[in-house]
Amino acid sequence: MKSRVHQYIEKHQEQLLGSAQALVRVNTVNPPGHNYQAMADALLERCQGLDLPAQVHRVPDQEVRRLLGSDEFPRYNLIARWDIGRPQTVHFNAHYDVVPCAGQWKFGDPFEPGLAGGALYGRGAGDMKGAIAALLMAVEALKAVGVEPAFNIECSFTADEETGGQLGAGWIVNKGLVNADFAVVCEGAAGTQVGCGHNGVLWLEVELTGKAAHASRPEQGVNAFEAMASVVQKLQAYKRKLNVAEHRYVDFDGEARNPTLNIGGTFSGGEGDKINTVPAGARFSLDRRLVPGEQLAAVERELRRAVARAAEPPCRVAAPLRIAPCVVNADHALPQAFARAVQAVRRRAAGYRLSSGFTDLHYFAVAGGLPGIGYGVKGERIHGVDERVRVRDLVLTARTYAEFMLRGLEAH
């Protein structure tokens, strides 16, 4: 039976590819959250076609307004289940939102996926609509062959991971919609690596206020842009201090990494800016990544102090996102079992890693208290121009999910 499942996936890779292409074609850029309902409806139809009982949950508008300031773009999350009466349930989670696009893409429109060199191009192909297609193909293969998984399967397709996931994975966990014993987040590692956690992240938004004036008399104003440039320059010393041994974390595979600070992922001026005015306002962002062992509150205090010391005049600082580092015990039965499934499909020894980015794993493993891992397709140029995923990797990832579903958590 197991070989028939793998054969089914291999024989239906064109359908797998078509499923991934269909998902990429739905522009779910976040922010602001385009076409979420269309994506939820498409995934609902796909689940119903697989005879998976599923329900779409709309986040109440007042909760969206409270977090985002507007409910113009509603949030939707889908939960699907395949309950066969097993004593254990594994929850598979994947987010469907994608980051904004820029630049010149190989096939023009980043939401009209193209094929070249054995790879599928398009925004979300690697992060993470390819993984959604692979997961659903694994379920389809088991059902088509007529074999039941070793555990009950619960799936969620959620919003907003790219902006923190509070109204996506965080919302379904907080509302008690997850009814499982283990969690697999379908990103965070790939290939022969099993994800056992992720870095933490702190986002700060810094706003400096000056005084507007005519550019012919700049001495009558206070230039907020120049003040911002001064703060950015002074923060270089803070960045250098992060790259020292005392901050270093050594991953499961021996790779060393340090905390990072990215300055100016977003930056802007004020509404009244003009080439012949002294700018009265300037804003920029800080993205501080935390390695395991760092404490989120302490890092925020330290970074806020660094900004305050660098700013003249004083500035306003907000923190739209705080996520602590998340680390899973690689010796737990779940990562060990998933590693055996990886080895069976990839024909190479599996290892463990901690993602340098953040994922929704912490909602399940920390807030939800579930043992969890991360594993998905190996995307290339994630968040960049010409994002893509190898078609062969789509197939192997679908087979890995199916192998794990067949094996379960018991050692073989």
C-alpha positions as CSV (number, residue, x, y, z in Angstrom):
1,M,0.0,0.0,0.0
2,K,2.8,2.4,0.9
3,S,4.5,2.1,-2.5
4,R,1.1,2.7,-4.2
5,V,0.8,6.0,-2.4
6,H,4.2,7.1,-3.6
7,Q,3.5,5.9,-7.1
8,Y,0.2,7.9,-7.1
9,I,2.1,11.1,-6.2
10,E,4.7,10.5,-8.9
11,K,2.1,9.8,-11.5
12,H,0.1,12.9,-10.6
13,Q,2.8,15.5,-10.5
14,E,1.1,17.5,-13.2
15,Q,-2.0,17.8,-11.0
16,L,0.3,18.7,-8.1
17,L,1.9,21.4,-10.2
18,G,-1.4,22.7,-11.4
19,S,-2.7,22.9,-7.9
20,A,0.3,25.0,-6.9
21,Q,-0.1,27.2,-9.9
22,A,-3.8,27.8,-9.1
23,L,-2.9,28.9,-5.6
24,V,-0.2,31.3,-6.8
25,R,-2.6,32.9,-9.2
26,V,-4.7,34.2,-6.2
27,N,-3.0,37.4,-5.2
28,T,-3.0,37.3,-1.4
29,V,-0.4,40.0,-0.7
30,N,-0.2,41.0,2.9
31,P,-0.3,43.8,3.8
32,P,-3.1,44.7,3.3
33,G,-4.6,41.2,2.8
34,H,-5.9,40.9,-0.7
35,N,-8.3,38.2,-1.8
36,Y,-8.4,36.3,1.4
37,Q,-12.0,35.2,1.0
38,A,-11.3,34.0,-2.5
39,M,-8.3,31.9,-1.3
40,A,-10.3,30.5,1.7
41,D,-13.2,29.6,-0.7
42,A,-10.8,27.9,-3.1
43,L,-9.2,25.8,-0.3
44,L,-12.6,24.9,1.0
45,E,-13.6,23.6,-2.4
46,R,-10.4,21.6,-2.6
47,C,-10.9,20.1,0.8
48,Q,-14.5,19.2,0.0
49,G,-13.3,17.5,-3.2
50,L,-11.1,15.3,-1.0
51,D,-14.1,14.5,1.3
52,L,-12.4,16.4,4.2
53,P,-15.0,18.1,6.4
54,A,-13.9,21.8,6.6
55,Q,-15.1,25.1,7.8
56,V,-14.0,28.7,7.1
57,H,-13.9,31.0,10.1
58,R,-14.1,34.7,9.6
59,V,-12.3,36.7,12.2
60,P,-14.8,39.1,13.8
61,D,-14.4,42.6,12.3
62,Q,-13.9,44.2,15.7
63,E,-10.9,42.0,16.3
64,V,-9.4,42.9,13.0
65,R,-10.0,46.6,13.7
66,R,-8.5,46.4,17.1
67,L,-5.2,45.0,15.7
68,L,-5.0,46.6,12.3
69,G,-7.0,49.8,12.7
70,S,-9.4,48.9,9.9
71,D,-11.6,46.0,8.9
72,E,-11.5,46.9,5.2
73,F,-9.7,43.6,4.5
74,P,-11.4,40.8,6.5
75,R,-9.4,37.8,7.7
76,Y,-10.3,34.2,7.1
77,N,-9.0,30.9,8.4
78,L,-9.9,27.4,7.4
79,I,-9.9,24.2,9.5
80,A,-10.3,20.7,7.9
81,R,-10.3,17.3,9.5
82,W,-9.9,13.7,8.6
83,D,-11.0,11.8,11.7
84,I,-10.7,8.0,11.5
85,G,-10.8,7.3,15.3
86,R,-7.1,7.1,15.9
87,P,-5.9,7.9,19.4
88,Q,-3.6,10.7,18.2
89,T,-4.2,13.7,16.0
90,V,-1.5,15.7,14.0
91,H,-2.3,19.2,13.0
92,F,-0.8,20.5,9.7
93,N,-0.7,24.3,9.4
94,A,0.2,26.5,6.4
95,H,-0.3,30.2,5.8
96,Y,-1.7,31.4,2.5
97,D,-0.6,35.1,2.6
98,V,2.4,36.3,0.6
99,V,4.7,39.4,0.8
100,P,4.4,42.3,-1.6
101,C,6.1,42.2,-5.0
102,A,8.6,44.5,-6.7
103,G,11.1,44.4,-9.6
104,Q,11.1,42.8,-13.0
105,W,10.0,39.1,-12.9
106,K,11.0,36.5,-15.4
107,F,7.4,35.9,-16.5
108,G,6.2,39.4,-16.0
109,D,3.3,39.1,-13.6
110,P,4.4,37.4,-10.3
111,F,0.9,36.0,-10.0
112,E,0.9,34.3,-13.4
113,P,3.2,31.4,-12.6
114,G,5.6,30.2,-15.2
115,L,7.8,27.2,-15.7
116,A,11.5,27.2,-16.6
117,G,14.4,24.8,-15.9
118,G,12.2,22.5,-13.8
119,A,11.1,25.2,-11.5
120,L,7.7,27.0,-10.8
121,Y,8.1,30.7,-10.7
122,G,5.7,33.1,-8.9
123,R,5.1,34.9,-5.6
124,G,4.2,32.3,-3.0
125,A,5.5,29.3,-5.0
126,G,8.1,28.7,-2.2
127,D,6.5,30.6,0.7
128,M,4.3,28.8,1.0
129,K,1.6,27.8,-1.5
130,G,3.8,25.0,-2.9
131,A,3.7,23.4,0.6
132,I,-0.1,23.7,0.7
133,A,-0.3,21.9,-2.7
134,A,2.1,19.2,-1.5
135,L,0.1,18.7,1.7
136,L,-3.2,18.3,-0.1
137,M,-1.6,16.0,-2.6
138,A,-0.4,13.7,0.2
139,V,-4.0,13.5,1.6
140,E,-5.3,12.9,-1.9
141,A,-2.9,10.1,-2.5
142,L,-3.9,8.3,0.7
143,K,-7.5,8.6,-0.1
144,A,-7.1,7.6,-3.7
145,V,-5.2,4.4,-2.8
146,G,-7.6,3.6,0.0
147,V,-5.2,3.6,2.9
148,E,-5.8,5.4,6.2
149,P,-3.1,7.5,8.0
150,A,-1.6,6.3,11.3
151,F,-3.2,9.3,13.1
152,N,-6.2,11.6,12.6
153,I,-5.3,14.6,10.4
154,E,-6.3,18.2,11.1
155,C,-5.3,20.9,8.7
156,S,-5.4,24.7,9.0
157,F,-4.8,27.3,6.2
158,T,-4.4,30.6,7.9
159,A,-3.9,34.3,7.3
160,D,-1.3,36.9,8.2
161,E,1.9,34.9,9.0
162,E,3.9,37.4,7.0
163,T,2.9,40.1,9.5
164,G,3.0,38.0,12.7
165,G,0.1,35.6,12.4
166,Q,-2.0,37.1,15.3
167,L,-5.2,36.9,13.2
168,G,-4.2,33.6,11.6
169,A,-2.5,30.7,13.4
170,G,-2.5,32.8,16.6
171,W,-6.3,33.3,16.4
172,I,-7.2,29.7,15.8
173,V,-5.0,28.5,18.7
174,N,-6.4,31.2,21.0
175,K,-10.0,30.4,20.0
176,G,-9.5,26.7,20.8
177,L,-10.1,25.6,17.2
178,V,-7.0,23.3,17.2
179,N,-7.8,19.9,18.6
180,A,-4.6,17.9,18.2
181,D,-1.7,16.3,20.0
182,F,1.1,17.4,17.6
183,A,1.7,20.1,15.1
184,V,3.5,20.3,11.8
185,V,4.0,23.8,10.4
186,C,4.6,23.4,6.6
187,E,7.7,25.6,6.5
188,G,10.8,26.3,8.5
189,A,13.0,23.5,7.1
190,A,13.2,21.5,3.8
191,G,15.1,18.8,2.0
192,T,16.9,16.6,4.6
193,Q,16.4,19.1,7.5
194,V,13.6,19.0,10.1
195,G,12.8,22.3,11.6
196,C,13.0,22.4,15.4
197,G,12.2,26.0,16.0
198,H,12.9,29.6,14.8
199,N,14.6,32.8,15.8
200,G,12.6,35.5,17.6
201,V,11.8,38.9,16.1
202,L,11.1,42.4,17.4
203,W,9.8,45.0,15.1
204,L,10.0,48.7,16.0
205,E,8.7,51.7,14.1
206,V,10.5,54.9,14.8
207,E,8.9,58.3,14.1
208,L,10.8,61.5,14.3
209,T,9.1,64.9,14.3
210,G,10.7,68.1,13.1
211,K,9.4,71.4,11.9
212,A,8.4,72.3,8.4
213,A,9.9,75.3,6.6
214,H,10.6,76.6,3.2
215,A,13.7,75.1,1.6
216,S,15.1,78.6,0.9
217,R,15.2,79.2,4.7
218,P,16.1,75.8,6.1
219,E,17.4,77.4,9.4
220,Q,13.8,78.1,10.3
221,G,12.8,74.4,10.3
222,V,14.0,71.2,11.9
223,N,14.8,68.6,9.3
224,A,13.3,65.2,10.4
225,F,15.0,63.4,7.5
226,E,18.4,64.5,8.6
227,A,17.5,63.5,12.2
228,M,16.5,60.1,10.9
229,A,19.8,59.7,9.0
230,S,21.7,60.6,12.1
231,V,19.8,58.0,14.2
232,V,20.5,55.3,11.5
233,Q,24.2,56.2,11.5
234,K,24.5,56.0,15.2
235,L,22.7,52.6,15.3
236,Q,25.6,51.1,13.3
237,A,27.5,50.7,16.6
238,Y,24.6,48.8,18.1
239,K,24.6,46.5,15.1
240,R,28.3,45.8,15.4
241,K,27.9,44.8,19.1
242,L,25.5,42.0,18.0
243,N,28.2,40.2,16.1
244,V,30.3,39.1,19.1
245,A,30.8,35.6,20.6
246,E,28.7,36.3,23.7
247,H,25.6,36.7,21.5
248,R,26.3,33.6,19.4
249,Y,24.0,30.6,19.1
250,V,25.1,27.3,17.8
251,D,22.4,25.4,15.8
252,F,21.8,21.6,15.9
253,D,24.0,21.1,12.9
254,G,26.9,23.2,14.4
255,E,26.2,26.3,12.4
256,A,26.9,29.5,14.5
257,R,24.6,32.5,14.1
258,N,24.3,35.9,15.8
259,P,21.4,38.3,16.3
260,T,20.8,40.7,13.5
261,L,19.3,44.2,13.0
262,N,17.8,45.3,9.7
263,I,17.3,49.1,9.5
264,G,14.8,50.7,7.1
265,G,12.7,47.8,5.7
266,T,10.1,50.5,5.5
267,F,10.7,54.2,5.6
268,S,8.7,57.3,4.7
269,G,8.2,61.0,5.2
270,G,5.2,63.1,5.9
271,E,2.1,64.0,3.8
272,G,3.3,67.6,3.2
273,D,6.8,66.6,1.8
274,K,7.9,68.4,-1.3
275,I,11.3,69.0,-2.8
276,N,11.4,72.6,-1.6
277,T,10.3,72.0,2.0
278,V,12.1,71.1,5.1
279,P,10.5,67.7,6.0
280,A,8.6,67.8,9.3
281,G,8.3,64.0,9.7
282,A,10.3,60.9,9.0
283,R,9.6,57.2,9.9
284,F,11.6,54.0,9.6
285,S,11.5,50.5,10.8
286,L,13.8,48.2,12.8
287,D,13.8,44.4,12.4
288,R,15.7,42.8,15.3
289,R,16.1,39.0,15.1
290,L,16.7,37.2,18.4
291,V,18.6,33.9,18.7
292,P,17.7,31.4,21.4
293,G,18.9,32.4,24.8
294,E,18.0,36.1,24.3
295,Q,15.1,37.5,26.3
296,L,12.6,39.5,24.3
297,A,11.8,42.1,27.0
298,A,15.5,42.7,27.7
299,V,16.3,43.1,24.0
300,E,13.4,45.5,23.5
301,R,14.6,47.7,26.5
302,E,18.2,47.7,25.1
303,L,17.1,48.6,21.6
304,R,14.8,51.3,22.7
305,R,17.6,52.8,24.8
306,A,19.9,52.8,21.8
307,V,17.3,54.6,19.7
308,A,16.6,57.1,22.4
309,R,20.3,57.9,22.9
310,A,20.7,58.4,19.1
311,A,17.6,60.6,18.6
312,E,17.6,64.4,18.7
313,P,15.0,65.6,18.9
314,P,13.2,62.8,20.9
315,C,11.2,60.3,18.8
316,R,8.2,58.1,19.1
317,V,8.8,54.3,19.1
318,A,6.1,51.6,18.6
319,A,6.5,47.9,18.6
320,P,4.0,46.2,16.2
321,L,5.4,42.7,16.6
322,R,7.1,40.7,19.3
323,I,7.9,37.0,19.0
324,A,10.2,35.2,21.3
325,P,12.6,32.5,20.0
326,C,11.1,29.0,19.8
327,V,13.2,25.8,20.2
328,V,11.8,22.3,20.1
329,N,13.6,19.3,21.6
330,A,15.0,17.3,18.6
331,D,15.0,14.1,20.7
332,H,11.2,14.2,21.0
333,A,9.2,11.5,19.3
334,L,7.7,13.9,16.7
335,P,10.9,15.3,15.2
336,Q,12.5,11.8,15.4
337,A,9.5,10.2,13.5
338,F,9.4,13.0,10.9
339,A,13.2,12.6,10.3
340,R,12.6,8.9,9.6
341,A,10.0,9.8,7.0
342,V,12.4,12.3,5.5
343,Q,15.2,9.7,5.3
344,A,12.8,7.2,3.7
345,V,12.0,9.6,0.9
346,R,15.2,11.5,0.4
347,R,17.4,8.5,0.8
348,R,19.8,10.5,3.0
349,A,20.3,11.0,6.7
350,A,18.1,13.8,8.1
351,G,19.3,16.5,10.4
352,Y,17.7,19.3,12.5
353,R,17.8,23.0,12.2
354,L,16.4,26.2,13.6
355,S,15.0,28.7,11.1
356,S,16.6,32.1,11.0
357,G,13.2,33.6,10.1
358,F,10.1,33.3,12.3
359,T,7.2,31.0,11.5
360,D,3.8,30.2,13.1
361,L,5.4,27.3,15.0
362,H,5.5,29.2,18.3
363,Y,1.7,29.6,18.4
364,F,1.3,25.8,18.4
365,A,4.5,24.8,20.4
366,V,4.4,27.6,23.0
367,A,0.9,29.1,23.2
368,G,-0.8,25.8,22.3
369,G,1.6,23.5,24.2
370,L,1.9,21.1,21.3
371,P,5.1,19.3,20.3
372,G,5.8,20.6,16.9
373,I,8.2,20.7,13.9
374,G,8.5,22.7,10.7
375,Y,8.9,21.2,7.2
376,G,8.0,22.4,3.7
377,V,9.2,22.9,0.2
378,K,12.7,24.3,-0.5
379,G,11.8,27.6,-2.0
380,E,14.4,29.8,-3.7
381,R,14.6,33.6,-3.7
382,I,12.0,33.7,-1.0
383,H,10.5,37.2,-0.6
384,G,12.5,38.3,-3.7
385,V,12.1,38.7,-7.4
386,D,11.6,35.4,-9.3
387,E,10.6,33.4,-6.2
388,R,10.5,29.8,-7.3
389,V,10.4,26.1,-6.2
390,R,11.7,23.1,-8.0
391,V,8.9,20.9,-9.3
392,R,10.8,17.8,-8.2
393,D,10.9,19.2,-4.6
394,L,7.1,19.7,-4.7
395,V,6.8,16.0,-5.5
396,L,9.3,14.9,-2.8
397,T,7.7,17.1,-0.2
398,A,4.3,15.6,-0.9
399,R,5.8,12.2,-0.6
400,T,7.5,13.1,2.7
401,Y,4.1,14.2,4.2
402,A,2.5,11.1,2.9
403,E,5.3,8.9,4.3
404,F,4.9,10.5,7.7
405,M,1.1,10.1,7.6
406,L,1.6,6.4,6.9
407,R,4.3,5.8,9.5
408,G,3.0,7.8,12.3
409,L,5.1,8.5,15.4
410,E,6.0,4.9,16.3
411,A,9.6,3.8,15.7
412,H,10.0,1.3,12.9
